[in-house]
Amino acid sequence: MTTAATPFRRASLDPFAASVLTLLCLSWGLNQVAIKIANAGIQPVWQAGLRSAVGCALVVGWCRLRGVPLLARDGTLAAGIAVGVLFGVEFLLIYVALDYTTVSRGIVFLYVMPFVVAVGAHFLIPGERLTAVRVGGLVAAFVGVVVAFSDRLSLPSPQALIGDVLFVAAAVAWGATALMIRTTRLNSAAPEKVLAYQLALGAVIPLVVAPLFGPLWREPTWLVAAAFAYQTVAVVSASYLAWFWLIAHYPASQLSAFTFLTPLFAVALGGLLLSEPVSPYLVGSLALVAGGIYLVNRPKR
């Protein structure tokens, strides 16, 4: 963190870090289920904007307590606005997509993101060249996506293909966000400030365009409220801040390799909590994508 003394960094993950990472991946997998549940009571685009607005307020409050200077002039404004716009578009697409397709299918397409970053980094970031192992991961993931698109057994309706495509578009926006953060002055900014940029614009964009997508409220219930609260408090605020703490103390490459667990948890939770169809083809495509994520992000030896 830029607001405190440089923290002691571990050379590798210890059992504590591995445990926290596993819980974070579980929470991120459950987040997709929470969005799907909340969509039943809150229009998706409106929900995306509200979620970012509440999350932004919580993060700003945290920054005030921690003394993180969000308004300091550090040359990050233009890049911050750009990543905020990408973030807003990404989550607008995700929330709308879950009105059409299932969590189990959508998460496979969303986690194309690490491969967008890997290919982009090859051309934009020195020292991030694609190796034979990483290319193998990209190929595995591509095959997994093809299998998922061709899987009719887990297709809830023909309209699900619209959601699948929206998830792929969201993955590209997510990958572009990550690349911009790494290749601009945002790379040296406080992580809380980078998150605040994203949440601020991620609130404004969906809230402005939400009326174009129909009534703002559907059938709110206590379950819908609980699902929405989980997204804003547990995921947007607590889990992201925990992730930033891990990045400050442990090697980023080893942390990233763990992200393959998130789609595994999401598919399992979609099947258990939402009774979504999980066909052998979908399981196979998930294994290919998760394996590809691990190969692309695994630490260099």
VENRA-V64405 format. One line per field, one symbol per residue. ss: DSSP state (@ for helix, = for strand, . for the rest). psi: psi as a letter, one per 30 degrees, with the letter a starting at -180 (. if undefined). A space follows every 50 residues. Layout:
BEGIN
ss = ???
psi = ???
END
This chain:
BEGIN
ss = ..............@@@@@@@@@@@@@@@@@@@@@@@@...=.@@@@@@@ @@@@@@@@@@@@@@@@..........@@@@@@@@@@@@@@@@@@@@@... ..@@@@@@@@..@@@@@@@@@@@@.......@@@@@@@@@@@@@@@@@@@ .........@@@@@@@@@@@@@@@@@@@@@@@@.@@@@..@@@@@@@@@@ @@@@@@@@@@@@@...=....@@@@@@@@@@@@@@@@@@@@@@@@@@@@. .@@@@@@..@@@@@@@@@@@@@@@.....@@@@@@@@@@@@@@@@@@... .
psi = kfgllklkklflkleeeeeeeeeeeeeeefeeeeeeeffffkkeeeeeee eeeeeeeeeeeeeeefgkifgkjggfeeeeeeeeeeeeeefeeeeeeffe lleeeeeeeegfefeeeeeeeeffjkghlkleeeeeeeeeeeeeeeeeef jfegjflffffeeeeeeeeeeeeeeeeeeeefgafffglkeeeeeeeeee efeeeeeefeffgakfkcikleeeeeeeeeeeeededeeeeeeeeeeffl keeeeefffffeeeeeeeeeeefghkkjleeeeeeeeeeeeeeeeefkkk .
END
